[in-house]
């Protein structure tokens, strides 16, 4: 039994990963901004899988809130074996000249700085124990730029570089770092990106079968359960219909 901290666990990949790890008898720390969703998920995980669950309500962009929450974890949850930096988002799908600067700031603060804050807060315990696994949820948008992806692509390219840097810096502490880059997946991602425009969000998934949150959770779980001497550094995951960040066979 291990303790797994998952950010952005209120929906999508994060929720699916919490369910996956709990189903295999791991205790989980779930974080997010929506307290009601965290509470509902915690109750479900405890009732279904009989594991320990602790909820932390904070926005990863809030550095003080992140460090305070991690510092105040109950003793039973202090030893974090696996950190999954999943909290992230895309906002807007506009040409560069039309993009909202506030969208850029939110994406960079969440997708890059948020990962840095949470990892920095969790890391001392892993370093002390000379053991741990950090999994950063990137995107295929961090591998290949596509039209109208400017701010989001920039944030995910930065996360890719950050993951590589973490891997190099932390290898001396025997800490694994894995970056996982999913392609198109049917979650709340597009609804958030298109700011509640259901028609635009649904159109993104027409004509092919995208990844599901459960598909991604299965891959994340696999990378986290390999032998201690094996580390998957970088992994790109797409559905069959998607060849790269911009080509889909519909």
Backbone as CSV, one residue per row, in Angstrom:
resi,resn,N_x,N_y,N_z,CA_x,CA_y,CA_z,C_x,C_y,C_z
1,UNK,0.836,-1.193,0.000,0.000,0.000,0.000,0.874,1.247,0.000
2,UNK,0.585,2.150,-0.939,1.331,3.405,-1.018,0.369,4.578,-0.851
3,UNK,0.940,5.751,-0.657,0.152,6.973,-0.594,0.423,7.786,-1.848
4,UNK,-0.647,8.139,-2.541,-0.556,8.829,-3.828,-1.262,10.172,-3.726
5,UNK,-0.562,11.249,-4.058,-1.172,12.579,-4.094,-1.475,12.936,-5.543
6,UNK,-2.725,13.275,-5.815,-3.165,13.593,-7.172,-3.784,14.987,-7.181
7,UNK,-3.193,15.898,-7.935,-3.781,17.232,-8.040,-4.834,17.232,-9.149
8,UNK,-5.786,18.153,-9.035,-6.833,18.237,-10.052,-7.672,16.981,-10.114
9,UNK,-8.090,16.482,-8.945,-8.770,15.182,-8.883,-10.291,15.286,-8.962
10,UNK,-10.823,16.471,-9.206,-12.277,16.624,-9.176,-12.968,16.129,-10.443
11,UNK,-12.213,15.884,-11.511,-12.820,15.420,-12.760,-11.750,14.810,-13.656
12,UNK,-12.180,14.275,-14.800,-11.270,13.841,-15.846,-10.201,12.869,-15.411
13,UNK,-8.981,13.133,-15.884,-7.855,12.241,-15.590,-7.659,12.064,-14.089
14,UNK,-7.711,13.156,-13.352,-7.428,13.099,-11.921,-8.384,12.200,-11.175
15,UNK,-9.665,12.332,-11.459,-10.680,11.496,-10.809,-10.469,10.031,-11.192
16,UNK,-10.219,9.786,-12.469,-10.002,8.406,-12.922,-8.760,7.801,-12.278
17,UNK,-7.722,8.593,-12.106,-6.499,8.082,-11.476,-6.723,7.797,-9.999
18,UNK,-7.487,8.650,-9.328,-7.797,8.400,-7.917,-8.536,7.066,-7.772
19,UNK,-9.478,6.820,-8.665,-10.221,5.567,-8.634,-9.314,4.376,-8.956
20,UNK,-8.435,4.538,-9.904,-7.535,3.452,-10.304,-6.594,3.064,-9.166
21,UNK,-5.947,4.054,-8.562,-4.997,3.746,-7.490,-5.718,3.220,-6.253
22,UNK,-6.876,3.777,-5.933,-7.636,3.296,-4.779,-8.106,1.861,-4.994
23,UNK,-8.464,1.526,-6.232,-8.934,0.168,-6.525,-7.842,-0.868,-6.339
24,UNK,-6.599,-0.415,-6.320,-5.463,-1.311,-6.086,-4.892,-1.124,-4.679
25,UNK,-5.765,-0.697,-3.774,-5.447,-0.664,-2.343,-4.397,0.373,-1.962
26,UNK,-4.370,1.492,-2.671,-3.489,2.600,-2.302,-4.293,3.699,-1.619
27,UNK,-3.701,4.324,-0.621,-4.318,5.493,0.000,-4.081,6.702,-0.902
28,UNK,-5.040,7.600,-0.956,-4.915,8.722,-1.873,-5.178,10.058,-1.186
29,UNK,-4.424,11.055,-1.610,-4.664,12.446,-1.246,-5.174,13.109,-2.513
30,UNK,-6.367,13.641,-2.481,-6.956,14.263,-3.664,-7.054,15.770,-3.450
31,UNK,-6.673,16.525,-4.460,-6.724,17.974,-4.335,-7.511,18.577,-5.491
32,UNK,-8.020,19.763,-5.268,-8.765,20.477,-6.293,-9.354,21.752,-5.721
33,UNK,-10.033,22.488,-6.565,-10.635,23.756,-6.131,-12.092,23.600,-5.708
34,UNK,-12.735,22.498,-6.106,-14.165,22.325,-5.852,-14.375,21.355,-4.689
35,UNK,-14.628,21.929,-3.522,-14.729,21.138,-2.294,-15.841,20.107,-2.364
36,UNK,-16.967,20.451,-2.976,-18.094,19.521,-3.024,-17.741,18.274,-3.826
37,UNK,-17.034,18.459,-4.940,-16.642,17.305,-5.752,-15.611,16.443,-5.028
38,UNK,-14.673,17.081,-4.344,-13.669,16.321,-3.593,-14.331,15.496,-2.497
39,UNK,-15.272,16.113,-1.801,-15.960,15.408,-0.725,-16.721,14.203,-1.262
40,UNK,-17.406,14.388,-2.382,-18.167,13.280,-2.975,-17.240,12.156,-3.424
41,UNK,-16.112,12.518,-4.040,-15.158,11.511,-4.495,-14.548,10.771,-3.316
42,UNK,-14.183,11.503,-2.275,-13.593,10.870,-1.091,-14.547,9.842,-0.489
43,UNK,-15.800,10.209,-0.348,-16.793,9.282,0.221,-16.929,8.036,-0.641
44,UNK,-16.938,8.230,-1.948,-17.085,7.100,-2.869,-15.876,6.163,-2.799
45,UNK,-14.669,6.733,-2.768,-13.462,5.908,-2.716,-13.387,5.107,-1.421
46,UNK,-13.730,5.745,-0.319,-13.683,5.077,0.985,-14.706,3.946,1.035
47,UNK,-15.921,4.232,0.564,-16.992,3.230,0.608,-16.720,2.065,-0.334
48,UNK,-16.179,2.367,-1.511,-16.000,1.336,-2.537,-14.749,0.494,-2.323
49,UNK,-13.648,1.164,-1.957,-12.358,0.470,-1.932,-11.765,0.298,-0.533
50,UNK,-12.402,0.891,0.479,-11.962,0.740,1.876,-10.521,1.208,2.083
51,UNK,-10.158,2.315,1.442,-8.831,2.890,1.607,-8.953,4.203,2.359
52,UNK,-7.820,4.736,2.778,-7.810,6.045,3.426,-7.723,7.137,2.360
53,UNK,-8.508,8.178,2.540,-8.539,9.284,1.589,-8.497,10.598,2.350
54,UNK,-7.672,11.509,1.876,-7.610,12.846,2.474,-7.779,13.879,1.370
55,UNK,-8.614,14.875,1.598,-8.887,15.913,0.595,-8.213,17.225,0.976
56,UNK,-7.652,17.891,-0.021,-7.051,19.209,0.165,-7.663,20.158,-0.865
57,UNK,-8.291,21.211,-0.374,-8.921,22.184,-1.270,-7.990,23.382,-1.441
58,UNK,-7.413,23.506,-2.629,-6.591,24.677,-2.941,-6.416,24.794,-4.441
59,UNK,-6.011,25.971,-4.863,-5.668,26.242,-6.260,-4.156,26.142,-6.377
60,UNK,-3.648,25.326,-7.280,-2.199,25.135,-7.390,-1.463,26.426,-7.723
61,UNK,-2.182,27.435,-8.209,-1.543,28.722,-8.510,-1.203,29.501,-7.250
62,UNK,-1.825,29.126,-6.132,-1.643,29.840,-4.861,-0.501,29.192,-4.085
63,UNK,0.682,29.767,-4.204,1.875,29.159,-3.609,1.734,28.966,-2.104
64,UNK,1.249,29.964,-1.390,1.126,29.863,0.063,0.131,28.781,0.452
65,UNK,-0.973,28.697,-0.269,-1.980,27.676,0.035,-1.433,26.275,-0.201
66,UNK,-0.656,26.109,-1.270,-0.058,24.812,-1.582,0.856,24.355,-0.449
67,UNK,1.789,25.206,-0.068,2.757,24.816,0.959,2.085,24.601,2.313
68,UNK,1.109,25.431,2.631,0.397,25.289,3.903,-0.356,23.968,3.957
69,UNK,-1.029,23.613,2.881,-1.804,22.372,2.854,-0.912,21.148,2.998
70,UNK,0.209,21.140,2.283,1.129,19.989,2.357,1.761,19.886,3.733
71,UNK,2.128,21.020,4.304,2.751,21.024,5.632,1.806,20.506,6.710
72,UNK,0.511,20.723,6.529,-0.465,20.362,7.558,-1.121,19.006,7.332
73,UNK,-0.564,18.207,6.452,-1.108,16.871,6.239,-1.072,16.058,7.537
74,UNK,-2.103,15.263,7.815,-2.093,14.395,9.000,-0.942,13.396,8.921
75,UNK,-0.451,12.932,10.062,0.677,11.986,10.073,0.494,10.787,9.153
76,UNK,-0.718,10.262,9.053,-0.964,9.077,8.232,-0.750,9.332,6.745
77,UNK,-0.732,10.616,6.350,-0.593,10.950,4.929,0.713,11.702,4.622
78,UNK,1.578,11.824,5.600,2.817,12.588,5.414,3.764,11.932,4.413
79,UNK,3.793,10.614,4.414,4.724,9.892,3.549,4.085,9.713,2.166
80,UNK,4.397,10.621,1.258,3.847,10.577,-0.095,4.814,9.806,-0.988
81,UNK,4.354,8.686,-1.499,5.201,7.841,-2.342,5.164,8.281,-3.804
82,UNK,3.983,8.684,-4.262,3.795,9.058,-5.664,3.063,10.393,-5.724
83,UNK,3.616,11.328,-6.444,2.971,12.616,-6.699,2.585,12.674,-8.168
84,UNK,1.306,12.904,-8.442,0.849,13.053,-9.825,0.385,14.490,-10.025
85,UNK,1.193,15.241,-10.743,0.867,16.633,-11.052,-0.076,16.649,-12.259
86,UNK,-1.358,16.580,-11.958,-2.369,16.458,-13.002,-3.122,17.763,-13.252
87,UNK,-3.214,18.629,-12.245,-3.985,19.872,-12.392,-3.458,20.684,-13.572
88,UNK,-4.339,21.039,-14.481,-3.939,21.801,-15.657,-5.154,22.107,-16.506
89,UNK,-4.985,23.003,-17.460,-6.124,23.382,-18.292,-5.660,24.107,-19.538
90,UNK,-6.582,24.165,-20.494,-6.416,25.011,-21.676,-7.550,26.025,-21.650
91,UNK,-7.244,27.240,-22.027,-8.264,28.290,-22.096,-8.160,28.992,-23.446
92,UNK,-9.220,28.934,-24.218,-9.235,29.611,-25.513,-8.593,28.795,-26.610
93,UNK,-9.060,29.016,-27.819,-8.468,28.394,-29.010,-8.500,29.483,-30.087
94,UNK,-7.547,30.412,-29.973,-7.565,31.625,-30.792,-6.222,31.834,-31.479
95,UNK,-6.257,32.551,-32.605,-5.005,32.998,-33.189,-4.277,33.886,-32.172
96,UNK,-2.966,33.913,-32.274,-2.150,34.626,-31.289,-2.637,36.050,-31.059
97,UNK,-2.938,36.761,-32.161,-3.314,38.167,-32.020,-4.682,38.364,-31.370
98,UNK,-5.494,37.300,-31.354,-6.831,37.392,-30.774,-6.921,36.811,-29.368
99,UNK,-5.868,36.141,-28.921,-5.910,35.449,-27.633,-5.991,36.434,-26.466
100,UNK,-6.659,36.001,-25.408,-6.776,36.799,-24.194,-5.511,36.616,-23.346
101,UNK,-4.885,37.720,-22.980,-3.662,37.620,-22.174,-3.940,36.993,-20.809
102,UNK,-5.132,37.195,-20.285,-5.470,36.584,-19.000,-5.494,35.062,-19.121
103,UNK,-5.962,34.552,-20.280,-5.939,33.102,-20.505,-4.511,32.586,-20.463
104,UNK,-3.597,33.306,-21.110,-2.183,32.900,-21.091,-1.669,32.808,-19.659
105,UNK,-1.965,33.831,-18.871,-1.448,33.876,-17.504,-1.986,32.725,-16.660
106,UNK,-3.280,32.448,-16.803,-3.868,31.351,-16.038,-3.240,30.017,-16.431
107,UNK,-3.049,29.789,-17.736,-2.458,28.529,-18.190,-1.025,28.375,-17.719
108,UNK,-0.228,29.415,-17.834,1.166,29.322,-17.399,1.258,29.159,-15.879
109,UNK,0.422,29.877,-15.146,0.451,29.776,-13.687,0.011,28.401,-13.210
110,UNK,-0.963,27.810,-13.883,-1.473,26.496,-13.490,-0.593,25.365,-13.997
111,UNK,-0.318,25.379,-15.288,0.348,24.243,-15.939,1.841,24.154,-15.660
112,UNK,2.446,25.282,-15.285,3.894,25.275,-15.045,4.208,25.609,-13.582
113,UNK,3.853,26.801,-13.157,4.187,27.210,-11.787,3.487,26.349,-10.754
114,UNK,2.251,25.941,-11.034,1.546,25.075,-10.098,2.261,23.756,-9.879
115,UNK,2.786,23.193,-10.953,3.564,21.948,-10.851,4.818,22.168,-10.012
116,UNK,5.462,23.298,-10.207,6.675,23.605,-9.455,6.372,23.765,-7.966
117,UNK,5.286,24.460,-7.653,4.929,24.676,-6.247,4.630,23.360,-5.541
118,UNK,3.753,22.544,-6.129,3.348,21.297,-5.471,4.543,20.356,-5.318
119,UNK,5.348,20.244,-6.357,6.518,19.362,-6.289,7.498,19.837,-5.231
120,UNK,7.736,21.120,-5.196,8.658,21.689,-4.207,8.183,21.400,-2.791
121,UNK,6.861,21.451,-2.579,6.306,21.225,-1.252,6.393,19.759,-0.835
122,UNK,6.232,18.860,-1.790,6.222,17.419,-1.489,7.630,16.830,-1.427
123,UNK,8.548,17.404,-2.140,9.864,16.815,-2.379,10.721,16.527,-1.143
124,UNK,10.725,17.371,-0.108,11.634,17.099,1.018,11.494,15.692,1.598
125,UNK,10.269,15.200,1.731,10.075,13.859,2.278,10.639,12.788,1.372
126,UNK,10.476,12.959,0.061,11.023,11.982,-0.888,12.542,11.981,-0.839
127,UNK,13.128,13.162,-0.752,14.585,13.263,-0.685,15.106,12.601,0.588
128,UNK,14.419,12.850,1.696,14.835,12.256,2.975,14.804,10.738,2.920
129,UNK,13.802,10.189,2.258,13.649,8.734,2.188,14.436,8.123,1.024
130,UNK,14.979,8.969,0.146,15.682,8.495,-1.048,14.773,7.594,-1.887
131,UNK,13.524,8.027,-2.027,12.567,7.213,-2.760,11.344,8.071,-3.092
132,UNK,10.802,7.878,-4.280,9.591,8.592,-4.660,9.427,8.598,-6.164
133,UNK,8.238,8.955,-6.607,7.951,8.993,-8.037,7.092,10.218,-8.313
134,UNK,7.554,11.075,-9.198,6.816,12.263,-9.621,6.350,12.036,-11.054
135,UNK,5.050,12.152,-11.263,4.473,11.973,-12.600,3.821,13.283,-13.015
136,UNK,4.334,13.870,-14.084,3.801,15.135,-14.582,2.941,14.877,-15.811
137,UNK,1.712,15.338,-15.748,0.786,15.150,-16.861,0.941,16.299,-17.854
138,UNK,1.626,15.990,-18.951,1.833,16.984,-19.998,0.750,16.874,-21.046
139,UNK,1.139,17.036,-22.301,0.198,16.964,-23.418,0.979,16.801,-24.703
140,UNK,0.334,16.203,-25.684,0.954,16.146,-27.006,1.187,17.551,-27.537
141,UNK,0.461,18.542,-26.983,0.663,19.950,-27.346,2.015,20.466,-26.876
142,UNK,2.686,19.706,-26.017,4.028,20.061,-25.581,5.102,19.414,-26.424
143,UNK,4.675,18.675,-27.446,5.610,18.015,-28.356,5.584,18.626,-29.750
144,UNK,4.384,19.057,-30.174,4.211,19.638,-31.514,3.200,20.780,-31.418
145,UNK,3.574,21.915,-31.951,2.682,23.076,-31.922,1.605,22.937,-32.987
146,UNK,0.404,23.375,-32.673,-0.677,23.382,-33.653,-1.332,24.763,-33.701
147,UNK,-2.076,24.996,-34.765,-2.701,26.292,-34.977,-3.643,26.654,-33.822
148,UNK,-3.558,27.896,-33.381,-4.387,28.458,-32.308,-4.107,27.804,-30.951
149,UNK,-2.935,27.197,-30.824,-2.593,26.559,-29.553,-1.587,27.352,-28.742
150,UNK,-1.233,28.539,-29.196,-0.109,29.343,-28.688,0.155,29.256,-27.179
151,UNK,-0.735,29.787,-26.352,-0.481,29.816,-24.915,-0.451,28.435,-24.288
152,UNK,-1.372,27.570,-24.703,-1.416,26.219,-24.150,-0.180,25.429,-24.544
153,UNK,0.182,25.497,-25.826,1.386,24.798,-26.281,2.622,25.299,-25.526
154,UNK,2.709,26.610,-25.349,3.854,27.178,-24.627,3.940,26.616,-23.215
155,UNK,2.791,26.499,-22.541,2.801,25.998,-21.165,3.194,24.528,-21.114
156,UNK,2.751,23.741,-22.087,3.060,22.318,-22.067,4.481,22.028,-22.566
157,UNK,5.001,22.861,-23.460,6.414,22.750,-23.819,7.276,23.043,-22.587
158,UNK,6.884,24.057,-21.828,7.625,24.400,-20.607,7.573,23.255,-19.609
159,UNK,6.422,22.616,-19.494,6.294,21.491,-18.568,7.162,20.314,-19.008
160,UNK,7.259,20.111,-20.315,8.127,19.055,-20.829,9.574,19.316,-20.426
161,UNK,10.025,20.556,-20.607,11.391,20.922,-20.219,11.581,20.797,-18.712
162,UNK,10.565,21.199,-17.956,10.643,21.102,-16.499,10.772,19.652,-16.059
163,UNK,10.023,18.773,-16.692,10.084,17.351,-16.346,11.467,16.775,-16.620
164,UNK,12.039,17.144,-17.758,13.385,16.681,-18.081,14.402,17.201,-17.071
165,UNK,14.237,18.442,-16.674,15.150,19.040,-15.688,15.016,18.363,-14.332
166,UNK,13.785,18.103,-13.930,13.557,17.392,-12.666,14.237,16.019,-12.690
167,UNK,14.090,15.330,-13.789,14.670,13.982,-13.907,16.182,14.030,-13.690
168,UNK,16.829,15.014,-14.302,18.277,15.150,-14.168,18.665,15.546,-12.740
169,UNK,17.957,16.519,-12.180,18.312,17.037,-10.858,18.032,16.049,-9.728
170,UNK,16.995,15.219,-9.897,16.559,14.372,-8.793,17.071,12.935,-8.865
171,UNK,17.748,12.598,-9.956,18.226,11.226,-10.091,19.209,10.876,-8.973
172,UNK,19.936,11.852,-8.481,20.908,11.577,-7.409,20.211,11.251,-6.087
173,UNK,18.927,11.589,-6.005,18.140,11.256,-4.812,17.319,9.979,-4.994
174,UNK,17.535,9.294,-6.125,16.823,8.053,-6.445,15.302,8.280,-6.573
175,UNK,14.942,9.424,-7.106,13.540,9.763,-7.322,13.219,9.661,-8.810
176,UNK,12.176,8.928,-9.127,11.749,8.802,-10.519,10.955,10.041,-10.949
177,UNK,11.123,10.426,-12.196,10.300,11.487,-12.791,9.814,10.997,-14.150
178,UNK,8.509,10.996,-14.324,7.889,10.541,-15.559,6.995,11.651,-16.112
179,UNK,7.113,11.923,-17.391,6.202,12.856,-18.057,5.317,12.062,-19.009
180,UNK,4.002,12.248,-18.886,3.043,11.548,-19.741,2.265,12.585,-20.537
181,UNK,2.209,12.389,-21.852,1.648,13.398,-22.758,0.470,12.812,-23.535
182,UNK,-0.745,12.934,-23.015,-1.903,12.402,-23.740,-2.291,13.292,-24.919
183,UNK,-2.899,12.647,-25.912,-3.506,13.379,-27.011,-4.966,13.645,-26.706
184,UNK,-5.801,13.675,-27.742,-7.213,13.992,-27.572,-7.900,12.993,-26.649
185,UNK,-8.565,13.515,-25.635,-9.278,12.680,-24.679,-10.594,13.359,-24.321
186,UNK,-11.638,12.582,-24.238,-12.967,13.156,-23.981,-13.201,13.286,-22.483
187,UNK,-12.937,14.475,-21.976,-13.169,14.821,-20.575,-13.808,16.211,-20.568
188,UNK,-13.699,16.919,-19.442,-14.182,18.300,-19.387,-13.203,19.276,-20.033
189,UNK,-12.086,18.763,-20.540,-11.021,19.604,-21.083,-11.540,20.615,-22.105
190,UNK,-12.274,20.129,-23.100,-12.731,21.028,-24.167,-13.817,21.990,-23.693
191,UNK,-14.642,21.551,-22.752,-15.653,22.456,-22.205,-14.994,23.635,-21.498
192,UNK,-13.914,23.346,-20.798,-13.170,24.423,-20.133,-12.482,25.303,-21.169
193,UNK,-11.861,24.658,-22.154,-11.137,25.411,-23.185,-12.059,26.369,-23.933
194,UNK,-13.261,25.878,-24.264,-14.205,26.703,-25.021,-15.182,27.442,-24.105
195,UNK,-14.848,27.475,-22.819,-15.553,28.308,-21.843,-17.051,28.064,-21.826
196,UNK,-17.413,26.762,-21.813,-18.809,26.381,-21.692,-19.572,26.255,-22.983
197,UNK,-18.906,26.452,-24.112,-19.561,26.317,-25.417,-19.656,24.824,-25.753
198,UNK,-20.802,24.243,-25.463,-20.980,22.799,-25.623,-20.810,22.349,-27.069
199,UNK,-21.352,23.112,-27.998,-21.261,22.737,-29.417,-19.815,22.678,-29.881
200,UNK,-19.032,23.680,-29.510,-17.620,23.717,-29.895,-16.849,22.575,-29.238
201,UNK,-17.163,22.309,-27.975,-16.474,21.233,-27.254,-16.791,19.877,-27.863
202,UNK,-18.067,19.628,-28.149,-18.469,18.338,-28.709,-17.866,18.111,-30.093
203,UNK,-17.711,19.162,-30.848,-17.193,19.059,-32.211,-15.765,18.509,-32.224
204,UNK,-15.026,18.744,-31.152,-13.647,18.276,-31.079,-13.548,16.755,-31.114
205,UNK,-14.629,16.067,-30.748,-14.570,14.609,-30.631,-15.422,13.895,-31.684
206,UNK,-15.877,14.635,-32.679,-16.709,14.031,-33.717,-15.877,13.197,-34.702
207,UNK,-16.407,12.049,-35.101,-15.820,11.279,-36.188,-14.726,10.304,-35.807
208,UNK,-14.422,10.153,-34.534,-13.398,9.197,-34.118,-13.602,8.875,-32.638
209,UNK,-12.902,7.888,-32.142,-12.992,7.514,-30.731,-11.767,8.046,-29.985
210,UNK,-11.941,9.077,-29.184,-10.810,9.633,-28.448,-10.446,8.760,-27.250
211,UNK,-9.369,9.096,-26.602,-9.019,8.447,-25.346,-10.090,8.766,-24.303
212,UNK,-10.230,7.894,-23.326,-11.061,8.177,-22.159,-10.148,8.474,-20.974
213,UNK,-10.721,9.043,-19.938,-9.946,9.295,-18.726,-9.415,7.988,-18.142
214,UNK,-10.219,6.932,-18.244,-9.796,5.626,-17.725,-8.608,5.073,-18.508
215,UNK,-8.580,5.310,-19.823,-7.434,4.869,-20.635,-6.141,5.494,-20.108
216,UNK,-6.202,6.783,-19.855,-5.018,7.502,-19.389,-4.635,7.040,-17.982
217,UNK,-5.627,6.842,-17.133,-5.351,6.371,-15.773,-4.660,5.009,-15.789
218,UNK,-5.071,4.137,-16.698,-4.432,2.818,-16.802,-2.943,2.949,-17.124
219,UNK,-2.602,3.859,-18.033,-1.206,4.046,-18.429,-0.406,4.662,-17.285
220,UNK,-0.987,5.639,-16.613,-0.314,6.256,-15.468,-0.038,5.207,-14.397
221,UNK,-1.025,4.384,-14.120,-0.848,3.347,-13.101,0.269,2.383,-13.492
222,UNK,0.319,2.023,-14.752,1.384,1.132,-15.223,2.770,1.723,-14.961
223,UNK,2.945,3.000,-15.302,4.264,3.619,-15.112,4.654,3.684,-13.643
224,UNK,3.639,3.714,-12.774,3.905,3.852,-11.338,4.123,2.524,-10.638
225,UNK,3.952,1.423,-11.356,4.029,0.106,-10.715,5.121,-0.775,-11.303
226,UNK,6.059,-0.168,-11.984,7.199,-0.905,-12.525,8.225,-1.167,-11.423
227,UNK,9.168,-2.074,-11.647,10.204,-2.332,-10.643,10.967,-1.060,-10.272
228,UNK,11.543,-1.064,-9.081,12.192,0.139,-8.542,13.303,0.672,-9.434
229,UNK,13.952,-0.200,-10.193,15.078,0.243,-11.023,14.644,0.698,-12.420
230,UNK,13.340,0.636,-12.721,12.839,0.980,-14.056,12.077,2.303,-13.995
231,UNK,12.443,3.240,-14.877,11.754,4.530,-14.923,11.399,4.875,-16.362
232,UNK,10.113,5.068,-16.629,9.696,5.613,-17.918,9.842,7.125,-17.822
233,UNK,10.734,7.666,-18.612,11.006,9.100,-18.537,9.963,9.930,-19.269
234,UNK,9.548,9.462,-20.442,8.712,10.275,-21.319,7.818,9.361,-22.145
235,UNK,6.511,9.661,-22.163,5.580,8.776,-22.847,4.470,9.594,-23.508
236,UNK,4.290,9.395,-24.810,3.212,10.045,-25.554,2.107,9.025,-25.794
237,UNK,0.879,9.410,-25.519,-0.256,8.498,-25.573,-1.372,9.128,-26.403
238,UNK,-1.812,8.449,-27.464,-2.924,8.941,-28.274,-3.891,7.802,-28.575
239,UNK,-5.062,8.167,-29.056,-5.975,7.163,-29.579,-5.477,6.722,-30.956
240,UNK,-6.024,5.660,-31.474,-5.583,5.117,-32.756,-5.721,6.134,-33.885
241,UNK,-6.768,6.956,-33.840,-7.061,7.880,-34.940,-6.137,9.093,-34.981
242,UNK,-5.369,9.304,-33.917,-4.541,10.509,-33.838,-3.070,10.166,-34.061
243,UNK,-2.494,10.736,-35.130,-1.096,10.441,-35.459,-0.134,11.411,-34.791
244,UNK,-0.551,12.647,-34.583,0.279,13.649,-33.909,-0.645,14.729,-33.355
245,UNK,-0.084,15.878,-32.997,-0.912,16.875,-32.309,-1.960,17.514,-33.204
246,UNK,-1.808,17.410,-34.499,-2.745,18.113,-35.404,-3.388,17.228,-36.465
247,UNK,-2.958,15.957,-36.590,-3.546,15.085,-37.609,-4.441,14.044,-36.963
248,UNK,-5.722,14.101,-37.317,-6.704,13.132,-36.855,-7.407,12.526,-38.066
249,UNK,-7.522,11.217,-38.096,-8.239,10.547,-39.169,-9.707,10.379,-38.752
250,UNK,-10.564,11.230,-39.310,-11.973,11.205,-38.943,-12.799,10.594,-40.071
